[in-house]
Amino acid sequence: MNWKHEWKTLAVLAAVFLAFFFLPVGTPRFDNAVFEALHLTRWYAREHVLLCLVPAFFIAGAIGVFVRQESVMRYLGARAKKTLAYAVASVSGTILAVCSCTVLPLFAGIYRMGAGLGPATAFLYSGPAINVLAIILTARILGFELGVARAVGAVFFSVLIGLSMHLLFHKEEQAKFEAQAAMAEPDGGRPLSQTAVYFASMVGILVFANWGKPDVQQGLWYTIYKLKWPITSAFGLLLLYCLVRYLRVPLARLAPPAVVTAALALALPHLPLLAFAAGAVGLSWAISGQEGEPTHWMETSWGYAKQILPLLLAGVLVAGLLLGRPGHEGLIPNEWVQAAVGGNSLRANLLASVAGAFMYFATLTEVPILQGLIGSGMGKGPALALLLAGPALSLPSMLVLGTIMGAKKTVAFVSLVVVYSTLAGWVFGTFF
């Protein structure tokens, strides 16, 4: 028997035992924190798993199956033109209004298909950070200067973080470059126009199903919000066409789930999640029974779901336990956060960046949270630092990133986001 190993096991068991033995059950703060953790996790499951993560898993699986690897490498790979690669990656958030968790399956898809570490991490940061709706809301509620600073900082930092990651892991990127340069260019494949329409249908479903209600009940954004489900349905029909026309899935296989989804949408318009869930389940059933690309697509999507979803839910649970929900406290009192981020010192900006990095922000929720913090004395510099670090990172996303690109790269990425956000907040707070 290896007693060295057994002593380690005993130490772990003893630590777990002592943690449960001294668990402060019955104290108001602990009991409330447990409630907040469960409440936040339930909210996340209801609001984000179906509408955000499920479409993202399907898109990520499709990237691995239907996108030719040489296409990814041509635009985002280690041997791609840097100006093109970072230009594509840095503006992706203008299309994808996603949070730090929803972008993870998409990042995993392009990274594993051969995208260079620099462009891939630029996409990872820009996806949640460069959200047009969030930037407009920031300017309207928190002030024009803060909105402009957030927009400029998010675009600039997406490129800067990508370049920094490339330089930090230059040797690995050079090895990837040499391996990709030796690969032959395969012929054939689906026409680019078909692939573009196919992905546009899925991205359209992801974007419009999650279109948030604006504060002002008029104008273009509100009109789109009122029509979000008809628009989502139109993209669903486009996806149905692609499945039949391009993937050769029999219409007889797709008709039953399509009819059930349409019937639920028409009969229960006040419960759109029910129809959406039926459509996702029906699509899974329809494509899983087909040989070739459809089944491979389902298997790849399911692989991402198994890897990412449990860690995300565990991370949201822990985040809720520590920090609670917006407007509610967890184990860490809100007064501590508010007292730490007043003024414009480097310490205040650093603490704001770190707090933002570990908190979970759903898309657009960071603005009302910051509105409350600024009203409690938070400086404008720390506010910008939190805006630049918060949407791009969260404790759940960190856990998942470790499984995708390893602990070393994850620590480097998180550190770069925190450091750059801190400096940006300090500079902004100095002048404004």
C-alpha positions as a printed Julia matrix, in Angstrom:
432×3 Matrix{Float64}:
   0.0    0.0     0.0
   1.27   3.47   -0.91
   0.95   5.26    2.44
   1.99   8.6     0.92
  -1.03   8.45   -1.35
  -3.26   7.22    1.49
  -2.23  10.12    3.73
  -3.29  12.53    0.99
  -6.64  10.76    0.75
  -7.04  10.92    4.53
  -6.24  14.65    4.52
  -8.9   15.29    1.88
 -11.49  13.25    3.79
 -10.62  15.04    7.02
 -10.94  18.45    5.36
 -14.35  17.56    3.92
 -15.47  16.19    7.29
 -14.37  19.32    9.17
 -16.02  21.56    6.59
 -19.36  19.83    7.12
 -18.82  19.53   10.89
 -18.37  23.29   11.28
 -20.87  24.25    8.57
 -22.61  27.39    9.89
 -26.11  26.15    9.15
 -28.69  28.21   10.99
 -26.83  31.52   10.82
 -28.82  34.1     8.83
 -26.01  35.08    6.43
 -25.11  31.5     5.53
 -28.71  30.37    5.12
 -29.46  33.41    2.97
 -26.33  32.77    0.86
 -27.44  29.19    0.2
 -30.86  30.48   -0.83
 -29.26  33.05   -3.14
 -27.04  30.38   -4.72
 -30.02  28.16   -5.46
 -32.1   31.11   -6.65
 -29.37  32.31   -9.04
 -28.83  28.79  -10.39
 -32.57  28.34  -10.97
 -32.73  31.69  -12.74
 -29.72  30.73  -14.88
 -31.29  27.39  -15.8
 -34.57  29.07  -16.78
 -33.23  32.09  -18.63
 -29.95  30.97  -20.18
 -29.66  27.24  -20.67
 -32.49  26.88  -23.2
 -32.26  30.19  -25.04
 -28.49  30.78  -24.91
 -26.52  27.61  -24.3
 -28.56  25.11  -26.31
 -28.29  27.15  -29.56
 -24.61  27.78  -28.77
 -23.99  24.04  -28.39
 -25.62  23.37  -31.76
 -23.53  26.12  -33.39
 -20.32  24.83  -31.78
 -21.07  21.3   -32.94
 -21.78  22.6   -36.44
 -18.44  24.41  -36.5
 -16.7   21.12  -35.77
 -18.6   19.23  -38.48
 -19.58  21.56  -41.3
 -16.87  24.22  -41.3
 -13.79  23.13  -43.22
 -10.72  23.27  -41.06
  -8.7   25.07  -43.71
 -11.34  27.84  -43.75
 -10.89  28.44  -40.03
  -7.11  28.4   -40.43
  -7.27  30.74  -43.42
  -9.04  33.48  -41.44
  -8.17  32.74  -37.8
  -5.35  30.2   -37.89
  -1.73  30.58  -36.88
  -0.72  31.31  -40.48
  -3.59  33.72  -41.24
  -2.92  37.38  -41.91
  -2.89  39.04  -38.5
  -4.82  42.12  -39.59
  -7.62  39.99  -41.01
  -7.67  37.51  -38.12
  -7.89  40.14  -35.39
 -10.31  42.3   -37.36
 -12.72  39.35  -37.66
 -12.3   38.3   -34.03
 -12.48  41.75  -32.46
 -15.86  42.77  -33.9
 -17.66  39.47  -33.4
 -19.53  40.83  -30.38
 -21.44  43.27  -32.56
 -23.26  40.25  -34.0
 -23.33  37.89  -31.02
 -25.07  39.45  -28.01
 -23.88  36.69  -25.68
 -22.62  36.44  -22.11
 -19.29  35.05  -20.89
 -20.76  31.54  -20.63
 -22.62  31.36  -23.94
 -19.48  32.29  -25.9
 -17.57  29.29  -24.49
 -18.93  26.58  -26.83
 -18.29  28.87  -29.81
 -14.74  29.55  -28.63
 -14.13  25.83  -28.09
 -15.38  25.11  -31.61
 -13.06  27.5   -33.45
 -10.08  26.84  -31.13
 -10.21  23.1   -31.66
 -10.66  23.57  -35.39
  -7.26  25.25  -35.62
  -7.78  28.93  -34.83
  -4.66  30.62  -33.5
  -4.57  31.32  -29.76
  -4.41  35.08  -30.33
  -7.46  35.45  -32.61
  -9.36  32.81  -30.61
  -8.89  34.65  -27.3
  -9.67  37.96  -29.01
 -12.99  36.38  -30.04
 -13.43  34.97  -26.52
 -13.12  38.45  -25.03
 -15.0   40.38  -27.72
 -18.02  38.08  -27.88
 -19.5   39.22  -24.54
 -17.69  42.58  -24.28
 -18.59  44.26  -27.59
 -22.36  44.1   -27.29
 -24.02  46.95  -29.17
 -27.15  46.92  -27.01
 -25.13  46.89  -23.79
 -22.93  49.76  -24.96
 -25.95  51.86  -25.96
 -27.6   51.11  -22.6
 -24.37  52.06  -20.8
 -24.21  55.43  -22.56
 -27.87  56.14  -21.92
 -27.98  55.21  -18.22
 -24.4   55.64  -16.95
 -23.31  58.54  -19.13
 -22.03  59.17  -22.65
 -18.35  59.19  -21.62
 -18.6   55.81  -19.91
 -20.44  54.32  -22.9
 -17.81  55.54  -25.38
 -14.96  54.42  -23.1
 -16.52  50.96  -22.84
 -16.91  50.63  -26.61
 -13.38  51.81  -27.41
 -11.83  49.83  -24.58
 -13.61  46.6   -25.49
 -12.51  46.69  -29.15
  -8.96  47.75  -28.29
  -8.53  45.21  -25.51
  -9.84  42.32  -27.56
  -6.94  42.84  -29.97
  -4.43  43.64  -27.2
  -5.36  40.55  -25.18
  -5.15  38.35  -28.28
  -1.72  39.72  -29.2
  -0.53  39.33  -25.61
  -1.66  35.69  -25.49
   0.1   35.06  -28.8
   3.35  36.52  -27.46
   3.15  34.69  -24.13
   2.72  31.33  -25.86
   4.74  32.12  -28.97
   6.57  28.78  -29.05
   3.33  26.81  -29.06
   1.88  29.08  -31.72
   5.0   28.63  -33.86
   4.65  24.86  -33.61
   0.99  25.18  -34.63
   2.0   27.4   -37.54
   4.51  24.82  -38.79
   1.98  22.0   -38.43
  -0.69  23.93  -40.31
   1.76  24.96  -43.03
   2.5   21.28  -43.67
  -1.18  20.4   -44.09
  -2.46  19.83  -47.6
  -5.36  21.88  -48.89
  -8.27  19.44  -49.27
 -10.61  19.78  -52.21
 -14.36  19.71  -52.31
 -16.66  20.53  -49.43
 -19.94  22.35  -49.23
 -20.14  25.72  -51.06
 -19.47  28.74  -48.88
 -22.88  30.22  -49.65
 -24.66  27.17  -48.24
 -22.53  27.16  -45.1
 -23.13  30.89  -44.61
 -26.93  30.53  -44.87
 -26.88  27.5   -42.58
 -24.93  29.3   -39.84
 -26.9   32.52  -40.32
 -30.09  30.63  -39.48
 -28.63  29.35  -36.19
 -27.02  32.66  -35.22
 -30.31  34.41  -35.97
 -32.13  32.06  -33.6
 -29.52  32.69  -30.89
 -29.57  36.47  -31.25
 -33.3   37.15  -31.57
 -34.49  34.56  -29.05
 -32.4   36.46  -26.48
 -33.35  39.98  -27.59
 -33.9   41.92  -24.36
 -36.69  44.36  -23.65
 -35.41  47.98  -23.81
 -36.32  50.52  -21.14
 -37.97  52.86  -23.65
 -41.06  51.28  -25.2
 -40.63  52.84  -28.62
 -38.12  52.93  -31.46
 -36.35  50.22  -33.45
 -35.06  48.14  -30.51
 -38.52  47.9   -28.97
 -40.12  47.04  -32.32
 -37.64  44.19  -32.76
 -38.38  43.05  -29.2
 -42.11  42.91  -29.95
 -41.38  40.81  -33.05
 -38.58  38.68  -31.53
 -40.47  35.38  -31.64
 -41.85  35.77  -35.19
 -38.31  36.67  -36.31
 -36.89  33.69  -34.41
 -39.5   31.46  -36.04
 -38.48  32.75  -39.47
 -34.87  31.78  -38.79
 -36.15  28.41  -37.58
 -37.86  27.87  -40.92
 -34.63  28.85  -42.66
 -32.79  26.24  -40.6
 -35.42  23.67  -41.56
 -34.83  24.49  -45.22
 -31.07  24.08  -44.77
 -31.5   20.72  -43.09
 -33.62  19.41  -45.95
 -31.81  21.1   -48.85
 -28.17  20.96  -47.77
 -27.92  18.16  -45.18
 -30.42  15.88  -46.92
 -32.4   15.19  -43.75
 -35.76  13.7   -44.91
 -38.66  16.11  -44.58
 -40.73  13.26  -43.15
 -38.24  13.07  -40.28
 -38.4   16.82  -39.58
 -42.13  17.34  -40.08
 -43.43  15.87  -36.75
 -41.23  18.01  -34.43
 -41.8   21.08  -36.65
 -45.59  20.64  -36.44
 -45.48  20.13  -32.65
 -43.31  23.23  -32.2
 -45.57  25.36  -34.38
 -48.69  24.1   -32.59
 -47.25  24.96  -29.17
 -46.16  28.4   -30.38
 -49.63  29.19  -31.7
 -51.6   27.63  -28.85
 -49.44  28.97  -26.01
 -47.89  32.26  -27.22
 -47.39  33.36  -23.59
 -45.09  30.37  -23.0
 -42.48  30.71  -25.77
 -39.92  28.63  -23.83
 -42.14  25.59  -24.19
 -42.17  25.81  -27.98
 -38.45  26.61  -28.04
 -37.67  23.56  -25.9
 -39.86  21.37  -28.1
 -38.01  22.62  -31.17
 -34.59  21.87  -29.63
 -35.63  18.37  -28.55
 -37.28  17.7   -31.9
 -34.2   18.84  -33.81
 -32.0   16.58  -31.67
 -34.27  13.61  -32.35
 -34.49  14.32  -36.08
 -30.77  14.61  -36.78
 -29.55  11.92  -34.37
 -31.19   9.19  -36.41
 -29.44  10.12  -39.68
 -26.14   8.7   -40.85
 -23.18  10.87  -41.74
 -22.98  14.6   -41.01
 -26.26  15.04  -39.08
 -25.4   12.36  -36.52
 -21.83  13.65  -36.25
 -23.26  17.13  -35.65
 -25.45  15.83  -32.82
 -22.61  13.86  -31.24
 -20.25  16.85  -31.34
 -22.87  19.2   -29.86
 -23.64  16.69  -27.12
 -19.92  16.41  -26.37
 -19.7   20.15  -25.75
 -22.82  20.07  -23.59
 -21.43  17.28  -21.4
 -18.14  19.09  -20.94
 -19.38  22.63  -20.37
 -22.86  22.59  -18.79
 -22.05  20.84  -15.46
 -19.13  23.18  -14.8
 -21.2   26.24  -15.67
 -24.0   25.26  -13.29
 -21.49  24.51  -10.52
 -19.79  27.84  -11.11
 -23.07  29.77  -11.03
 -23.95  28.01   -7.76
 -20.65  29.05   -6.15
 -20.89  32.59   -7.53
 -24.38  32.92   -6.08
 -23.2   31.58   -2.72
 -20.37  34.12   -2.5
 -21.87  37.22   -4.14
 -25.62  36.59   -4.34
 -27.89  37.96   -7.02
 -28.14  41.59   -8.17
 -29.64  43.48   -5.26
 -29.19  40.54   -2.85
 -26.23  39.55   -0.72
 -24.3   36.3    -0.53
 -21.58  35.44    1.95
 -19.63  38.58    0.94
 -21.47  41.72    2.13
 -22.22  44.31   -0.55
 -20.84  47.01    1.75
 -17.38  45.49    1.42
 -17.52  45.79   -2.36
 -18.93  49.32   -2.28
 -16.34  50.51    0.24
 -13.49  48.97   -1.76
 -14.31  50.57   -5.12
 -14.75  54.22   -4.12
 -12.39  56.84   -5.54
  -9.94  56.15   -8.34
  -6.91  54.51   -6.79
  -5.17  51.6    -8.5
  -6.35  49.45   -5.61
 -10.0   50.43   -6.18
  -9.72  49.73   -9.91
  -7.99  46.41   -9.28
 -10.64  45.3    -6.8
 -13.39  46.32   -9.23
 -11.73  44.29  -12.01
 -11.29  41.24   -9.78
 -14.88  41.47   -8.49
 -16.18  41.81  -12.04
 -14.06  38.88  -13.21
 -15.56  36.51  -10.63
 -19.15  37.74  -10.69
 -21.6   36.36  -13.24
 -23.31  38.97  -15.42
 -26.08  37.98  -17.78
 -26.19  40.1   -20.92
 -27.22  43.71  -20.1
 -27.54  43.11  -16.33
 -24.19  44.74  -15.59
 -25.63  48.2   -16.33
 -28.32  48.33  -13.6
 -25.88  46.68  -11.15
 -23.33  49.42  -11.81
 -26.01  52.07  -11.57
 -26.65  50.97   -8.0
 -22.93  50.78   -7.16
 -22.24  54.26   -8.58
 -25.14  55.57   -6.53
 -23.46  54.05   -3.46
 -20.18  55.86   -4.1
 -18.34  53.81   -6.76
 -15.9   55.88   -8.83
 -16.16  56.16  -12.62
 -12.75  54.55  -13.1
 -13.61  51.38  -11.16
 -16.99  51.36  -12.93
 -15.24  51.16  -16.31
 -12.83  48.53  -14.97
 -15.77  46.37  -13.91
 -17.52  46.94  -17.25
 -14.45  45.75  -19.18
 -13.7   42.73  -16.98
 -17.17  41.65  -15.86
 -19.04  40.69  -19.05
 -15.99  38.89  -20.5
 -15.26  36.74  -17.45
 -17.03  34.91  -14.65
 -16.19  32.15  -12.2
 -18.23  29.62  -14.25
 -16.42  30.57  -17.47
 -13.02  30.22  -15.78
 -13.81  26.66  -14.74
 -14.77  25.73  -18.29
 -11.82  27.52  -19.91
  -9.45  25.39  -17.87
 -10.8   22.27  -19.56
 -10.64  23.82  -23.04
  -7.2   25.43  -23.19
  -5.54  24.34  -19.96
  -4.92  26.0   -16.6
  -1.81  27.91  -17.7
  -3.48  29.69  -20.62
  -6.63  30.29  -18.55
  -4.66  32.0   -15.78
  -2.83  34.11  -18.36
  -6.09  35.16  -20.07
  -7.82  36.04  -16.79
  -4.76  37.96  -15.58
  -4.53  39.98  -18.79
  -8.2   40.93  -18.63
  -7.9   42.02  -15.0
  -4.66  43.99  -15.5
  -5.76  45.78  -18.67
  -9.19  46.59  -17.2
  -7.53  47.98  -14.07
  -5.24  50.26  -16.07
  -8.06  51.42  -18.33
 -10.25  52.26  -15.35
  -7.44  54.15  -13.62
  -6.64  56.22  -16.73
 -10.33  56.95  -17.38
 -10.95  57.92  -13.77
  -7.96  60.27  -13.81
  -9.35  62.32  -16.71
 -13.08  62.01  -15.98
